[in-house]
Amino acid sequence: MELTENNIKTLLAKLPQLKNEIQKVIVGQDAILDELLVAFLAGGHCLLEGVPGLAKTLIVKTMSQALHLSFRRIQFTPDLMPTDIVGTEILEEDHVTGKRFFKFNKGPLFANIVLADEINRTPPKTQAALLEAMQEFEVTYGGQTYPLDRPFFILATQNPIEQAGTYPLPEAQLDRFLLLIKMGYPTEQEEFEVLNRTTGTRKVEVLPVITAEEITQAQALVRQVTISEDLVRYVSNIIRATRPDTTTVDYVKEWVRWGAGPRAGQALILTAKARALLKGRYAVLEEDIQAMAVSVLRHRILMNFKAESEGITSDTATLELIKLVGRPKAL
């Protein structure tokens, strides 16, 4: 369906409603919800990092209910095999002819929203199967390619404190995630509200707000949000400034081991466009780029040993870069 001006207005009006529905269940976590919605509108995937018990699974499940989409949760374990998530062939028999044949039985990846819980607990072979699906939006089994459902959104979680028996994702694979979102503890008032809401008999019904077709339209609309050439140059300057061998920023030369690649620039522009749309704007502002920079770059900038020993993180480096790299003036 072609988007008309009225359709666009209706669609944009539903985005705040979507957040309100999720917040019927989720207390606080306002910035986290915004970033998840930004990633979803931009058509990318998220890696969510946080200690157990912060409602990571509940956020994703609630989001799938408000989006009227199918949801599957995969608990990643050391013995999980690629076929456990992709699917496998099973032998069936035609009751009329008596002939036997192989039929592909789809795995849990065939859903609109997939929660890959504790992705760093599974071996690299299974991680690679998941990452291939994220990149190609399809899976291959026995030489046959099967397209995944659209829209398709993977939210992977990892626990930052338990490292025994884990398989950390290599930097090249981390780069496939549009955003790395760090989830912290709730405030005192939020924690009180969580305890008050969840220990009684109160039940909340989350109503679906947006259909799969409307989400696809919204994702297409994100691409149409305008960004000026000087802001594209600004993004390029930030990304290039993260690389120690080409940067003019002494801070980066001192603390950074590897900088971000071109995919980081694409991610920063797309998420800035999605954020602008969530705010009801059709053009990207400098504040959109700066607001998304930390979550886009935190897993794409590798700090050196000196920085790690001093407690200087990629978040610190990104915030410093935003101060040091100025926006180019429009010609």
Beta strands, then each sheet from edge to edge (+ up, - down):
strand 1: 46-49
strand 2: 71-75
strand 3: 87-93
strand 4: 100-106
strand 5: 113-117
strand 6: 138-141
strand 7: 144-147
strand 8: 153-158
strand 9: 179-182
strand 10: 256-258
strand 11: 302-303
sheet 1: 2+ 5+ 8+ 1+ 9+
sheet 2: 3+ 4-
sheet 3: 6+ 7-
sheet 4: 10+ 11-
end
